[in-house]
Amino acid sequence: MDWLKFSFYDSASPIMEQLIMFHDYSMLVISTILSMVFFMMLKMIQNKMTSNSILENQMIELIWTLIPTFILSLIALPSLHLLYLMDELYNPLLTIKILGHQWYWSYEYNDFNSIEFDSYLSPQSTFRLLEVDNTTPMPLNCQIRLITSSYDVLHAWTIPAMGLKMDATPGRLNQMSLFPNRTGMFFGQCSEICGANHSFMPISVDVIPMNFFVSWVKNFN
């Protein structure tokens, strides 16, 4: 994580990498459209001549109807492809249940016995309002299923570097997929206004190699 950056975080999952590429592609299309429109407006201001073929021409009207449709399809098709990829879940090797409270998170590793813990804001931290007392370990290069819910009000579990944002709704289970492909500590915060201490619900995920994760599972008390 670098300070004073105007772009996205470095991606920590294939989905986030695709989202960044789609953003850059969309901005290229939008910049091209803005440049063309600005150029045409400038020429219309400078040019005082008129022509009947421009004032009324059905072929021109057909062209400027079809071209925007084609441009929108160039943006819509990759977007739909990404939406389907984000909802797809391929044989998860690990399931983590995330429960939102006012104002902390609870984690349950349902594939193992008695691995449950709460995660509160750390009172002494290097990164203000981002570090927690119990980080959430996740294995590297492993398909993970995340299930979110809430005990009280609406919350939202969010990790920007991984392209994750899922509402935690009382009485409902929401599911999302994650494939972390880079080790490190990744931070996030609750992204749904959930009460007075909404700003004090940080999320900290520690992506570690598989052998370290297995050791953590064995040594968990």
Beta strands, then each sheet from edge to edge (+ up, - down):
strand 1: 94-101
strand 2: 104-109
strand 3: 116-119
strand 4: 136-139
strand 5: 144-150
strand 6: 155-159
strand 7: 164-168
strand 8: 174-178
strand 9: 184-189
strand 10: 202-208
sheet 1: 3+ 2- 1+ 5+ 8-
sheet 2: 4+ 10+ 9-
sheet 3: 6+ 7-
end
